[in-house]
Amino acid sequence: MIRTALIQLNMTQLFLFRTTPDGKRQVSWRVWVLIFLLPVLFLGTAVALAFESYSFVANAKRTTGEVVRVYSWEGWNPWDGETTDYSPVFRYRFSDGEMTEASTGQSSPNWNFEIGSQHDILFLPDRKRDVRQVRFEQLWALPATIGLIGLVLLCPALIAAFFVFRWLKGGAPQAVANG
């Protein structure tokens, strides 16, 4: 009687994995959250960033910007180690006809442009000083990288889910025919 009461009390407690007194195996929703949390967060973030870039490109106007300054500073990345990063400032004609200067707000070791050089840029006609270069690196590299990380994280999550499903199937008691 005490054993049955303790078992029933235990069935109301929080759990990840458990086997009921009749032999049925159960997995809490928390297990699925733990397994798929990181892949879903990374893939969701990649989709949101890709949508933001797509929205920018869809609403932007294309123009040619002239490099008027290039800021530089020491940086680091996992591929090259210590680098010098550059952030160019472009002068371009805004939609109201006024000459405007703007930086992309990002930097890269690849953007050490000569002063006076001309480059294609995108700008939003309703927001000054919000420009982006027409380059994969500026528009799509971050969503692609985060999406790739999400896909890599999805592989071990799917393997873990496979083992959880296998554990769940292994717990069902088999009916034995009395002969």
Contact map, one row per residue, 1 for C-alpha under 8 A:
11111000000000000000000000000000000000000000000000000000000000000000000000000000000000000000000000000000000000000000000000000000000000000000000000000000000000000000000000000000000
11111100000000000000000000000000000000000000000000000000000000000000000000000000000000000000000000000000000000000000000000000000000000000000000000000000000000000000000000000000000
11111110000000000000000000000000000000000000000000000000000000000000000000000000000000000000000000000000000000000000000000000000000000000000000000000000000000000000000000000000000
11111111000000000000000000000000000000000000000000000000000000000000000000000000000000000000000000000000000000000000000000000000000000000000000000000000000000000000000000000000000
11111111100000000000000000000000000000000000000000000000000000000000000000000000000000000000000000000000000000000000000000000000000000000000000000000000000000000000000000000000000
01111111110000000000000000000000000000000000000000000000000000000000000000000000000000000000000000000000000000000000000000000000000000000000000000000000000000000000000000000000000
00111111111000000000100000000000000000000000000000000000000000000000000000000000000000000000000000000000000000000000000000000000000000000000000000000000000000000000000000000000000
00011111111100000000000000000000000000000000000000000000000000000000000000000000000000000000000000000000000000000000000000000000000000000000000000000000000000000000000000000000000
00001111111110000000000000000000000000000000000000000000000000000000000000000000000000000000000000000000000000000000000000000000000000000000000000000000000000000000000000000000000
00000111111110000000000000000000000000000000000000000000000000000000000000000000000000000000000000000000000000000000000000000000000000000000000000000000000000000000000000000000000
00000011111110000001000000000000000000000000000000000000000000000000000000000000000000000000000000000000000000000000000000000000000000000000000000000000000000000000000000000000000
00000001111111000000000000000000000000000000000000000000000000000000000000000000000000000000000000000000000000000000000000000000000000000000000000000000000000000000000000000000000
00000000111111100000000000000000000000000000000000000000000000000000000000000000000000000000000000000000000000000000000000000000000000000000000000000000000000000000000000000000000
00000000000111110000000000000000000000000000000000000000000000000000000000000000000000000000000000000000000000000000000000000000000000000000000000000000000000000000000000000000000
00000000000011111100000000110000000000000000000000000000000000000000000000000000000000000000000000000000000000000000000000000000000000000000000000000000000000000000000000000000000
00000000000001111100000000111110000000000000000000000000000000000000000000000000000000000000000000000000000000000000000000000000000000000000000000000000000000000000000000000000000
00000000000000111110000011110000000000000000000000000000000000000000000000000000000000000000000000000000000000000000000000000000000000000000000000000000000000000000000000000000000
00000000000000111111000011100000000000000000000000000000000000000000000000000000000000000000000000000000000000000000000000000000000000000000000000000000000000000000000000000000000
00000000000000001111111111000000000000000000000000000000000000000000000000000000000000000000000000000000000000000000000000000000000000000000000000000000000000000000000000100000000
00000000001000000111111111000000000000000000000000000000000000000000000000000000000000000000000000000000000000000000000000000000000000000000000000000000000000000000000000000000000
00000010000000000011111100000000000000000000000000000000000000000000000000000000000000000000000000000000000000000000000000000000000000000000000000000000000000000000000000000000000
00000000000000000011111100000000000000000000000000000000000000000000000000000000000000000000000000000000000000000000000000000000000000000000000000000000000000000000000000001000000
00000000000000000011111110000000000000000000000000000000000000000000000000000000000000000000000000000000000000000000000000000000000000000000000000000000000000000000000000111000000
00000000000000000011111111000000000000000000000000000000000000000000000000000000000000000000000000000000000000000000000000000000000000000000000000000000000000000000000000111000000
00000000000000001111001111100000000000000000000000000000000000000000000000000000000000000000000000000000000000000000000000000000000000000000000000000000000000000000001111110000000
00000000000000001111000111110000000000000000000000000000000000000000000000000000000000000000000000000000000000000000000000000000000000000000000000000000000000000000000100000000000
00000000000000111100000011111010000000000000000000000000000000000000000000000000000000000000000000000000000000000000000000000000000000000000000000000000000000000001000100000000000
00000000000000111000000001111111000000000000000000000000000000000000000000000000000000000000000000000000000000000000000000000000000000000000000000000000000000000000000000000000000
00000000000000010000000000111111100000000000000000000000000000000000000000000000000000000000000000000000000000000000000000000000000000000000000000000000000000000000000000000000000
00000000000000010000000000011111110000000000000000000000000000000000000000000000000000000000000000000000000000000000000000000000000000000000000000000000000000000000000000000000000
00000000000000010000000000111111111000000000000000000000000000000000000000000000000000000000000000000000000000000000000000000000000000000000000000000000000000000000000000000000000
00000000000000000000000000011111111110000000000000000000000000000000000000000000000000000000000000000000000000000000000000000000000000000000000000000000000000001000000000000000000
00000000000000000000000000001111111110000000000000000000000000000000000000000000000000000000000000000000000000000000000000000000000000000000000000000000000000000000000000000000000
00000000000000000000000000000111111110000000000000000000000000000000000000000000000000000000000000000000000000000000000000000000000000000000000000000000000000000000000000000000000
00000000000000000000000000000011111111000000000000000000000000000000000000000000000000000000000000000000000000000000000000000000000000000000000000000000000010011000000000000000000
00000000000000000000000000000001111111110000000000000000000000000000000000000000000000000000000000000000000000000000000000000000000000000000000000000000010010000000000000000000000
00000000000000000000000000000001111111111000000000000000000000000000000000000000000000000000000000000000000000000000000000000000000000000000000000000000000000000000000000000000000
00000000000000000000000000000000001111111100000000000000000000000000000000000000000000000000000000000000000000000000000000000000000000000000000000000100100000000000000000000000000
00000000000000000000000000000000000111111110000000000000000000000000000000000000000000000000000000000000000000000000000000000000000000000000000000001110110010000000000000000000000
00000000000000000000000000000000000111111111000000000000000000000000000000000000000000000000000000000000000000000000000000000000000000000000000000000100000000000000000000000000000
00000000000000000000000000000000000011111111100000000000000000000000000000000000000000000000000000000000000000000000000000000000000000000000000000000100000000000000000000000000000
00000000000000000000000000000000000001111111110000000000000000000000000000000000000000000000000000000000000000000000000000000000000000000000000001101100000000000000000000000000000
00000000000000000000000000000000000000111111111000000000000000000000000000000000000000000000000000000000000000000000000000000000000000000000000001100110000000000000000000000000000
00000000000000000000000000000000000000011111111100000000000000000000000000000000000000000000000000000000000000000000000000000000000000000000000000000000000000000000000000000000000
00000000000000000000000000000000000000001111111110000000000000000000000000000000000000000000000000000000000000000000000000000000000000000000001001100000000000000000000000000000000
00000000000000000000000000000000000000000111111111000000000000000000000000000000000000000000000000000000000000000000000000000000000000000000011111100000000000000000000000000000000
00000000000000000000000000000000000000000011111111100000000000000000000000000000000000000000000000000000000000000000000000000000000000000000001000100000000000000000000000000000000
00000000000000000000000000000000000000000001111111110000000000000000000000000000000000000000000000000000000000000000000000000000000000000000000000000000000000000000000000000000000
00000000000000000000000000000000000000000000111111111000000000000000000000000000000000000000000000000000000000000000000000000000000000000000011000000000000000000000000000000000000
00000000000000000000000000000000000000000000011111111100000000000000000000000000000000000000000000000000000000000000000000000000000000000001001100000000000000000000000000000000000
00000000000000000000000000000000000000000000001111111110000000000000000000000000000000000000000000000000000000000000000000000000000000000000000000000000000000000000000000000000000
00000000000000000000000000000000000000000000000111111111000000000000000000000000000000000000000000000000000000000000000000000000000000000000000000000000000000000000000000000000000
00000000000000000000000000000000000000000000000011111111100000000000000000000000000000000000000000000000000000000000000000000000000000000011000000000000000000000000000000000000000
00000000000000000000000000000000000000000000000001111111110000000000000000000000000000000000000000000000000000000000000000000000000000000000000000000000000000000000000000000000000
00000000000000000000000000000000000000000000000000111111111000000000000000000000000000000000000000000000000000000000000000000000000000000000000000000000000000000000000000000000000
00000000000000000000000000000000000000000000000000011111111100000000000000000000000000000000000000000000000000000000000000010000000000000000000000000000000000000000000000000000000
00000000000000000000000000000000000000000000000000001111111110000000000000000000000000000000000000000000000000000000000001000000000000000000000000000000000000000000000000000000000
00000000000000000000000000000000000000000000000000000111111100000000000000000000000000000000000000000000000000000000000000000000000000000000000000000000000000000000000000000000000
00000000000000000000000000000000000000000000000000000011111110000000000000000000000000000000000000000000000000000000000000010000000000000000000000000000000000000000000000000000000
00000000000000000000000000000000000000000000000000000001111111000000000000000000000000000000000000000000000000000000000001111000000000000000000000000000000000000000000000000000000
00000000000000000000000000000000000000000000000000000000101111100000000000000000000000000000000000000000000000000000000001111000000000000000000000000000000000000000000000000000000
00000000000000000000000000000000000000000000000000000000000111110000000000000000000000000000000000000000000000000000000111100000000000000000000000000000000000000000000000000000000
00000000000000000000000000000000000000000000000000000000000011111000000000000000000000000001100000000000000000000000000111100000000000000000000000000000000000000000000000000000000
00000000000000000000000000000000000000000000000000000000000001111100000000000000000000000001000000000000000000000000011110000000000000000000000000000000000000000000000000000000000
00000000000000000000000000000000000000000000000000000000000000111110000000000000000000000111100000000000000000000000011110000000000000000000000000000000000000000000000000000000000
00000000000000000000000000000000000000000000000000000000000000011111000000000000000000000111000000000000000000000011111000000000000000000000000000000000000000000000000000000000000
00000000000000000000000000000000000000000000000000000000000000001111110000000000000000011110000000000000000000001111111000000000000000000000000000000000000000000000000000000000000
00000000000000000000000000000000000000000000000000000000000000000111110000000000000000011110000000000000000000000011000000000000000000000000000000000000000000000000000000000000000
00000000000000000000000000000000000000000000000000000000000000000011111000000000000000011100000000000000000000000010000000000000000000000000000000000000000000000000000000000000000
00000000000000000000000000000000000000000000000000000000000000000011111100000000000001111000000000000000000000011010000000000000000000000000000000000000000000000000000000000000000
00000000000000000000000000000000000000000000000000000000000000000000111110000000000001111000000000000000000000000000000000000000000000000000000000000000000000000000000000000000000
00000000000000000000000000000000000000000000000000000000000000000000011111000000000111100000000000000000000000000000000000000000000000000000000000000000000000000000000000000000000
00000000000000000000000000000000000000000000000000000000000000000000001111100000000111000000000000000000000000000000000000000000000000000000000000000000000000000000000000000000000
00000000000000000000000000000000000000000000000000000000000000000000000111110000011110000000000000000000000000000000000000000000000000000000000000000000000000000000000000000000000
00000000000000000000000000000000000000000000000000000000000000000000000011111000011110000000000000000000000000000000000000000000000000000000000000000000000000000000000000000000000
00000000000000000000000000000000000000000000000000000000000000000000000001111101111100000000000000000000000000000000000000000000000000000000000000000000000000000000000000000000000
00000000000000000000000000000000000000000000000000000000000000000000000000111111111000000000000000000000000000000000000000000000000000000000000000000000000000000000000000000000000
00000000000000000000000000000000000000000000000000000000000000000000000000011111100000000000000000000000000000000000000000000000000000000000000000000000000000000000000000000000000
00000000000000000000000000000000000000000000000000000000000000000000000000001111100000000000000000000000000000000000000000000000000000000000000000000000000000000000000000000000000
00000000000000000000000000000000000000000000000000000000000000000000000000011111111000000000000000000000000000000000000000000000000000000000000000000000000000000000000000000000000
00000000000000000000000000000000000000000000000000000000000000000000000000011111111000000000000000000000000000000000000000000000000000000000000000000000000000000000000000000000000
00000000000000000000000000000000000000000000000000000000000000000000000001111001111100000000000000000000000000000000000000000000000000000000000000000000000000000000000000000000000
00000000000000000000000000000000000000000000000000000000000000000000000001111001111110000000000000000000000010000000000000000000000000000000000000000000000000000000000000000000000
00000000000000000000000000000000000000000000000000000000000000000000000111110000011111000000000000000000000010000000000000000000000000000000000000000000000000000000000000000000000
00000000000000000000000000000000000000000000000000000000000000000000000111100000001111100000000000000000001111110000000000000000000000000000000000000000000000000000000000000000000
00000000000000000000000000000000000000000000000000000000000000000000011110000000000111110000000000000000001111110000000000000000000000000000000000000000000000000000000000000000000
00000000000000000000000000000000000000000000000000000000000000000000011100000000000011111000000000000011111100110000000000000000000000000000000000000000000000000000000000000000000
00000000000000000000000000000000000000000000000000000000000000000011111000000000000001111100000000000011001000111000000000000000000000000000000000000000000000000000000000000000000
00000000000000000000000000000000000000000000000000000000000000000011111000000000000000111110000000001111000000000000000000000000000000000000000000000000000000000000000000000000000
00000000000000000000000000000000000000000000000000000000000000001111100000000000000000011111000000001110000000000000000000000000000000000000000000000000000000000000000000000000000
00000000000000000000000000000000000000000000000000000000000000001111000000000000000000001111100000111100000000000000000000000000000000000000000000000000000000000000000000000000000
00000000000000000000000000000000000000000000000000000000000000111100000000000000000000000111110000111000000000000000000000000000000000000000000000000000000000000000000000000000000
00000000000000000000000000000000000000000000000000000000000000101000000000000000000000000011111111110000000000000000000000000000000000000000000000000000000000000000000000000000000
00000000000000000000000000000000000000000000000000000000000000000000000000000000000000000001111111110000000000000000000000001001000000000000000000000000000000000000000000000000000
00000000000000000000000000000000000000000000000000000000000000000000000000000000000000000000111111000000000000000000000000001000000000000000000000000000000000000000000000000000000
00000000000000000000000000000000000000000000000000000000000000000000000000000000000000000000111111000000000000000000000000000000000000000000000000000000000000000000000000000000000
00000000000000000000000000000000000000000000000000000000000000000000000000000000000000000000111111100000000000000000000000000000000000000000000000000000000000000000000000000000000
00000000000000000000000000000000000000000000000000000000000000000000000000000000000000000000111111110000000000000000000000000000000000000000000000000000000000000000000000000000000
00000000000000000000000000000000000000000000000000000000000000000000000000000000000000000011110011111000000000000000000000000000000000000000000000000000000000000000000000000000000
00000000000000000000000000000000000000000000000000000000000000000000000000000000000000000011110001111100000000000000000000000001100000000000000000000000000000000000000000000000000
00000000000000000000000000000000000000000000000000000000000000000000000000000000000000001111000000111110000000000000000000000000100000000000000000000000000000000000000000000000000
00000000000000000000000000000000000000000000000000000000000000000000000000000000000000001110000000011111000000000000000000000001111000000000000000000000000000000000000000000000000
00000000000000000000000000000000000000000000000000000000000000000000000000000000000000111100000000001111110000000000000000000000111000000000000000000000000000000000000000000000000
00000000000000000000000000000000000000000000000000000000000000000000000000000000000000111000000000000111111000000000000000000000011110000000000000000000000000000000000000000000000
00000000000000000000000000000000000000000000000000000000000000000000000000000000000000100000000000000011111000000000000000000000000000000000000000000000000000000000000000000000000
00000000000000000000000000000000000000000000000000000000000000000000000000000000000000100000000000000011111100000000000000000000000000000100000000000000000000000000000000000000000
00000000000000000000000000000000000000000000000000000000000000000000000000000000000011110000000000000001111110100000000000000000000000000000000000000000000000000000000000000000000
00000000000000000000000000000000000000000000000000000000000000000000000000000000000011100000000000000000011111100000000000000000000000000000000000000000000000000000000000000000000
00000000000000000000000000000000000000000000000000000000000000000000000000000000001111000000000000000000001111110000000000000000000000000000000000000000000000000000000000000000000
00000000000000000000000000000000000000000000000000000000000000000000000000000000000011000000000000000000000111110000000000000000000000000000000000000000000000000000000000000000000
00000000000000000000000000000000000000000000000000000000000000000000000000000000000011110000000000000000001111111000000000000000000000000000000000000000000000000000000000000000000
00000000000000000000000000000000000000000000000000000000000000000000010000000000000011110000000000000000000011111100000000000000000000000000000000000000000000000000000000000000000
00000000000000000000000000000000000000000000000000000000000000000010010000000000000000010000000000000000000000111110100000000000000000000000000000000000000000000000000000000000000
00000000000000000000000000000000000000000000000000000000000000000010000000000000000000000000000000000000000000011111100000000000000000000000000000000000000000000000000000000000000
00000000000000000000000000000000000000000000000000000000000000000111110000000000000000000000000000000000000000001111100000000000000000000000000000000000000000000000000000000000000
00000000000000000000000000000000000000000000000000000000000000000111000000000000000000000000000000000000000000000111110000000000000000000000000000000000000000000000000000000000000
00000000000000000000000000000000000000000000000000000000000000000110000000000000000000000000000000000000000000001111111000000000000000000000000000000000000000000000000000000000000
00000000000000000000000000000000000000000000000000000000000000011110000000000000000000000000000000000000000000000001111100000000000000000000000000000000000000000000000000000000000
00000000000000000000000000000000000000000000000000000000000000011110000000000000000000000000000000000000000000000000111110000000000010000000000000000000000000000000000000000000000
00000000000000000000000000000000000000000000000000000000000001111000000000000000000000000000000000000000000000000000011111000000000011000000000000000000000000000000000000000000000
00000000000000000000000000000000000000000000000000000000000001111000000000000000000000000000000000000000000000000000001111100000001111000000000000000000000000000000000000000000000
00000000000000000000000000000000000000000000000000000000100111100000000000000000000000000000000000000000000000000000000111110000001111000000000000000000000000000000000000000000000
00000000000000000000000000000000000000000000000000000000000111100000000000000000000000000000000000000000000000000000000011111011111100000000000000000000000000000000000000000000000
00000000000000000000000000000000000000000000000000000001001110000000000000000000000000000000000000000000000000000000000001111111011000000000000000000000000000000000000000000000000
00000000000000000000000000000000000000000000000000000000000110000000000000000000000000000000011000000000000000000000000000111111000000000000000000000000000000000000000000000000000
00000000000000000000000000000000000000000000000000000000000000000000000000000000000000000000000000000000000000000000000000011111000000000000000000000000000000000000000000000000000
00000000000000000000000000000000000000000000000000000000000000000000000000000000000000000000000000000000000000000000000000111111110000000000000000000000000000000000000000000000000
00000000000000000000000000000000000000000000000000000000000000000000000000000000000000000000010000010100000000000000000000111111110000000000000000000000000000000000000000000000000
00000000000000000000000000000000000000000000000000000000000000000000000000000000000000000000000000011110000000000000000000100011111000000000000000000000000000000000000000000000000
00000000000000000000000000000000000000000000000000000000000000000000000000000000000000000000000000000111000000000000000000110011111100000000000000000000000000000000000000000000000
00000000000000000000000000000000000000000000000000000000000000000000000000000000000000000000000000000111000000000000000011110000111110000000000000000000000000000000000000000000000
00000000000000000000000000000000000000000000000000000000000000000000000000000000000000000000000000000001000000000000000011100000011111000110000000000000000000000000000000000000000
00000000000000000000000000000000000000000000000000000000000000000000000000000000000000000000000000000001000000000000001111000000001111100110000000000000000000000000000000000000000
00000000000000000000000000000000000000000000000000000000000000000000000000000000000000000000000000000000000000000000000111000000000111110110000000000000000000000000000000000000000
00000000000000000000000000000000000000000000000000000000000000000000000000000000000000000000000000000000000000000000000000000000000011111110000000000000000000000000000000000000000
00000000000000000000000000000000000000000000000000000000000000000000000000000000000000000000000000000000000000000000000000000000000001111111100000000000000000000000000000000000000
00000000000000000000000000000000000000000000000000000000000000000000000000000000000000000000000000000000000000000000000000000000000000111111110000000000000000000000000000000000000
00000000000000000000000000000000000000000000000000000000000000000000000000000000000000000000000000000000010000000000000000000000000111111111100000000000000000000000000000000000000
00000000000000000000000000000000000000000000000000001000000000000000000000000000000000000000000000000000000000000000000000000000000111111111110000000000000000000000000000000000000
00000000000000000000000000000000000000000000000001001000000000000000000000000000000000000000000000000000000000000000000000000000000000011111111100000000000000000000000000000000000
00000000000000000000000000000000000000000000000000000000000000000000000000000000000000000000000000000000000000000000000000000000000000011111111110000000000000000000000000000000000
00000000000000000000000000000000000000000000010010000000000000000000000000000000000000000000000000000000000000000000000000000000000000001011111111000000000000000000000000000000000
00000000000000000000000000000000000000000000111011000000000000000000000000000000000000000000000000000000000000000000000000000000000000000001111111100000000000000000000000000000000
00000000000000000000000000000000000000000000010001000000000000000000000000000000000000000000000000000000000000000000000000000000000000000001111111110000000000000000000000000000000
00000000000000000000000000000000000000000000010000000000000000000000000000000000000000000000000000000000000000000000000000000000000000000000111111111000000000000000000000000000000
00000000000000000000000000000000000000000110110000000000000000000000000000000000000000000000000000000000000000000000000000000000000000000000011111111100000000000000000000000000000
00000000000000000000000000000000000000000110111000000000000000000000000000000000000000000000000000000000000000000000000000000000000000000000001111111110000000000000000000000000000
00000000000000000000000000000000000000000000000000000000000000000000000000000000000000000000000000000000000000000000000000000000000000000000000111111111000000000000000000000000000
00000000000000000000000000000000000000100100000000000000000000000000000000000000000000000000000000000000000000000000000000000000000000000000000011111111100000000000000000000000000
00000000000000000000000000000000000001111110000000000000000000000000000000000000000000000000000000000000000000000000000000000000000000000000000001111111110000000000000000000000000
00000000000000000000000000000000000000100010000000000000000000000000000000000000000000000000000000000000000000000000000000000000000000000000000000111111111000000000000000000000000
00000000000000000000000000000000000000000000000000000000000000000000000000000000000000000000000000000000000000000000000000000000000000000000000000011111111100000000000000000000000
00000000000000000000000000000000000001100000000000000000000000000000000000000000000000000000000000000000000000000000000000000000000000000000000000001111111110000000000000000000000
00000000000000000000000000000000000100100000000000000000000000000000000000000000000000000000000000000000000000000000000000000000000000000000000000000111111111000000000000000000000
00000000000000000000000000000000000000000000000000000000000000000000000000000000000000000000000000000000000000000000000000000000000000000000000000000011111111100000000000000000000
00000000000000000000000000000000000000000000000000000000000000000000000000000000000000000000000000000000000000000000000000000000000000000000000000000001111111110000000000000000000
00000000000000000000000000000000001100100000000000000000000000000000000000000000000000000000000000000000000000000000000000000000000000000000000000000000111111111000000000000000000
00000000000000000000000000000000000000000000000000000000000000000000000000000000000000000000000000000000000000000000000000000000000000000000000000000000011111111100000000000000000
00000000000000000000000000000000000000000000000000000000000000000000000000000000000000000000000000000000000000000000000000000000000000000000000000000000001111111110000000000000000
00000000000000000000000000000000001000000000000000000000000000000000000000000000000000000000000000000000000000000000000000000000000000000000000000000000000111111111000000000000000
00000000000000000000000000000001001000000000000000000000000000000000000000000000000000000000000000000000000000000000000000000000000000000000000000000000000011111111100000000000000
00000000000000000000000000000000000000000000000000000000000000000000000000000000000000000000000000000000000000000000000000000000000000000000000000000000000001111111110000000000000
00000000000000000000000000000000000000000000000000000000000000000000000000000000000000000000000000000000000000000000000000000000000000000000000000000000000000111111111000000000000
00000000000000000000000000100000000000000000000000000000000000000000000000000000000000000000000000000000000000000000000000000000000000000000000000000000000000011111111100000000000
00000000000000000000000000000000000000000000000000000000000000000000000000000000000000000000000000000000000000000000000000000000000000000000000000000000000000001111111110000000000
00000000000000000000000000000000000000000000000000000000000000000000000000000000000000000000000000000000000000000000000000000000000000000000000000000000000000000111111111000000000
00000000000000000000000010000000000000000000000000000000000000000000000000000000000000000000000000000000000000000000000000000000000000000000000000000000000000000011111111100000000
00000000000000000000000011100000000000000000000000000000000000000000000000000000000000000000000000000000000000000000000000000000000000000000000000000000000000000001111111110000000
00000000000000000000000010000000000000000000000000000000000000000000000000000000000000000000000000000000000000000000000000000000000000000000000000000000000000000000111111110000000
00000000000000000000000010000000000000000000000000000000000000000000000000000000000000000000000000000000000000000000000000000000000000000000000000000000000000000000011111110000000
00000000000000000010001110000000000000000000000000000000000000000000000000000000000000000000000000000000000000000000000000000000000000000000000000000000000000000000001111111000000
00000000000000000000001110000000000000000000000000000000000000000000000000000000000000000000000000000000000000000000000000000000000000000000000000000000000000000000000111111100000
00000000000000000000011100000000000000000000000000000000000000000000000000000000000000000000000000000000000000000000000000000000000000000000000000000000000000000000000000111110000
00000000000000000000000000000000000000000000000000000000000000000000000000000000000000000000000000000000000000000000000000000000000000000000000000000000000000000000000000011111000
00000000000000000000000000000000000000000000000000000000000000000000000000000000000000000000000000000000000000000000000000000000000000000000000000000000000000000000000000001111100
00000000000000000000000000000000000000000000000000000000000000000000000000000000000000000000000000000000000000000000000000000000000000000000000000000000000000000000000000000111110
00000000000000000000000000000000000000000000000000000000000000000000000000000000000000000000000000000000000000000000000000000000000000000000000000000000000000000000000000000011111
00000000000000000000000000000000000000000000000000000000000000000000000000000000000000000000000000000000000000000000000000000000000000000000000000000000000000000000000000000001111
00000000000000000000000000000000000000000000000000000000000000000000000000000000000000000000000000000000000000000000000000000000000000000000000000000000000000000000000000000000111
